[in-house]
Amino acid sequence: VTFCPKCKGKFPIKPDGAGAKHKGRPYAYDNDLTACGAKLISSI
């Protein structure tokens, strides 16, 4: 879950699943989408 400053709410991250997984669940990466349609921006 992440906070979207535009929508002013918390939304689940929807990783594309193409990358690495941990216990069968995909990691979220830069540019993956959230449930509201926003893109994640890496802080690194």
Secondary structure, DSSP 8 states (H G I E B T S, - for coil): -EEETTTTEEE-EE--S-S-EETTEE---TT-EETTS-B-----
